[in-house]
């Protein structure tokens, strides 16, 4: 089987013989496939692997992920998967990019589900390749349940989520004795249009003393900052914003809750990015050549990976 590849990489860098623009323009399925799928109506000879591809740097893939990807004949790849991961595909692998990113044009989730189902019923070994870990804001549980209801065998491979990878990447202790005794992974999608958010939830986080790792918070940083302060987060609480964590083009800045929205705009920070809030941020030791002060931060510092 020849490869069908959707990628930003040069074609010469990958084992491809055909290139298409995206999953919706490359439609190998008959229209009837997208009608309501009967549960367990068709025997399934294939299998789906939910593979966490880590935060971007292919060196951070697990050994099991590398072995699993090498054995899969079809990859359905999320938009946040690093380009270096695609270089690991075996010749003949069909790679279809099924991009999903907040605030951008995305492949519809029902399409992705039925694409996995169709390939599995054709006897393919399918890798649903997700940035980070499939079970941390990756819809892994939903996809597993949907496929299992239709008789598809599913397994998962753990991946390193960006919010934890940045700790080692930048010397930022996500937990730190006598400073942060725990960590909470949250999504800013709980913030509503007024900036109010789920107030009891965010108020509890403000009082917890935990390091808060916030995903999907870049669509409206001003609204997020207002909600944080309204919920009781200190205006001078240290914040790190990390864009494209662990990738060669990683950028990051350090600031405070009060200044983070303005600093994000000033330095043109964008998605994908993770926002880390908490006093542990001020203890970081390796954010770009040790230039980060260990004292609470009063102004933004912008660094790029070198």
ChimeraX attribute file (.defattr): number of C-alpha atoms within 10 A of each C-alpha:
attribute: neighborCount
match mode: 1-to-1
recipient: residues
	/A:1	9
	/A:2	12
	/A:3	21
	/A:4	21
	/A:5	26
	/A:6	23
	/A:7	19
	/A:8	8
	/A:9	13
	/A:10	7
	/A:11	14
	/A:12	8
	/A:13	10
	/A:14	18
	/A:15	21
	/A:16	20
	/A:17	15
	/A:18	12
	/A:19	15
	/A:20	15
	/A:21	13
	/A:22	17
	/A:23	23
	/A:24	17
	/A:25	8
	/A:26	15
	/A:27	12
	/A:28	12
	/A:29	13
	/A:30	7
	/A:31	8
	/A:32	8
	/A:33	14
	/A:34	13
	/A:35	9
	/A:36	9
	/A:37	13
	/A:38	9
	/A:39	12
	/A:40	13
	/A:41	9
	/A:42	12
	/A:43	13
	/A:44	19
	/A:45	15
	/A:46	19
	/A:47	23
	/A:48	26
	/A:49	22
	/A:50	27
	/A:51	31
	/A:52	28
	/A:53	32
	/A:54	29
	/A:55	27
	/A:56	26
	/A:57	18
	/A:58	20
	/A:59	12
	/A:60	17
	/A:61	20
	/A:62	18
	/A:63	10
	/A:64	13
	/A:65	23
	/A:66	18
	/A:67	11
	/A:68	18
	/A:69	25
	/A:70	15
	/A:71	15
	/A:72	20
	/A:73	21
	/A:74	25
	/A:75	26
	/A:76	22
	/A:77	26
	/A:78	21
	/A:79	19
	/A:80	20
	/A:81	22
	/A:82	21
	/A:83	16
	/A:84	16
	/A:85	20
	/A:86	22
	/A:87	13
	/A:88	15
	/A:89	23
	/A:90	17
	/A:91	15
	/A:92	15
	/A:93	21
	/A:94	23
	/A:95	26
	/A:96	26
	/A:97	23
	/A:98	24
	/A:99	22
	/A:100	18
	/A:101	14
	/A:102	13
	/A:103	10
	/A:104	8
	/A:105	9
	/A:106	16
	/A:107	18
	/A:108	13
	/A:109	14
	/A:110	12
	/A:111	17
	/A:112	18
	/A:113	17
	/A:114	19
	/A:115	22
	/A:116	26
	/A:117	24
	/A:118	17
	/A:119	21
	/A:120	24
	/A:121	18
	/A:122	14
	/A:123	14
	/A:124	19
	/A:125	22
	/A:126	28
	/A:127	29
	/A:128	27
	/A:129	30
	/A:130	28
	/A:131	24
	/A:132	27
	/A:133	24
	/A:134	25
	/A:135	19
	/A:136	20
	/A:137	16
	/A:138	17
	/A:139	13
	/A:140	19
	/A:141	14
	/A:142	12
	/A:143	20
	/A:144	19
	/A:145	12
	/A:146	16
	/A:147	21
	/A:148	15
	/A:149	12
	/A:150	17
	/A:151	19
	/A:152	23
	/A:153	16
	/A:154	18
	/A:155	12
	/A:156	20
	/A:157	20
	/A:158	18
	/A:159	24
	/A:160	20
	/A:161	21
	/A:162	26
	/A:163	24
	/A:164	20
	/A:165	19
	/A:166	21
	/A:167	18
	/A:168	13
	/A:169	14
	/A:170	20
	/A:171	16
	/A:172	22
	/A:173	21
	/A:174	29
	/A:175	18
	/A:176	16
	/A:177	9
	/A:178	7
	/A:179	17
	/A:180	19
	/A:181	14
	/A:182	14
	/A:183	19
	/A:184	15
	/A:185	14
	/A:186	19
	/A:187	17
	/A:188	19
	/A:189	15
	/A:190	17
	/A:191	19
	/A:192	13
	/A:193	9
	/A:194	10
	/A:195	18
	/A:196	17
	/A:197	22
	/A:198	14
	/A:199	17
	/A:200	10
	/A:201	11
	/A:202	22
	/A:203	18
	/A:204	12
	/A:205	20
	/A:206	21
	/A:207	11
	/A:208	15
	/A:209	17
	/A:210	21
	/A:211	26
	/A:212	25
	/A:213	23
	/A:214	20
	/A:215	21
	/A:216	21
	/A:217	25
	/A:218	24
	/A:219	14
	/A:220	14
	/A:221	20
	/A:222	20
	/A:223	20
	/A:224	25
	/A:225	21
	/A:226	19
	/A:227	22
	/A:228	24
	/A:229	18
	/A:230	18
	/A:231	21
	/A:232	15
	/A:233	22
	/A:234	15
	/A:235	16
	/A:236	18
	/A:237	21
	/A:238	26
	/A:239	28
	/A:240	28
	/A:241	25
	/A:242	27
	/A:243	22
	/A:244	21
	/A:245	26
	/A:246	24
	/A:247	16
	/A:248	12
	/A:249	11
	/A:250	16
	/A:251	22
	/A:252	25
	/A:253	23
	/A:254	28
	/A:255	27
	/A:256	24
	/A:257	23
	/A:258	21
	/A:259	20
	/A:260	25
	/A:261	20
	/A:262	14
	/A:263	21
	/A:264	21
	/A:265	12
	/A:266	10
	/A:267	14
	/A:268	8
	/A:269	19
	/A:270	17
	/A:271	17
	/A:272	18
	/A:273	22
	/A:274	25
	/A:275	25
	/A:276	28
	/A:277	26
	/A:278	27
	/A:279	26
	/A:280	27
	/A:281	32
	/A:282	22
	/A:283	20
	/A:284	22
	/A:285	17
	/A:286	15
	/A:287	24
	/A:288	17
	/A:289	11
	/A:290	12
	/A:291	12
	/A:292	20
	/A:293	16
	/A:294	14
	/A:295	12
	/A:296	17
	/A:297	20
	/A:298	15
	/A:299	15
	/A:300	20
	/A:301	17
	/A:302	20
	/A:303	17
	/A:304	14
	/A:305	15
	/A:306	9
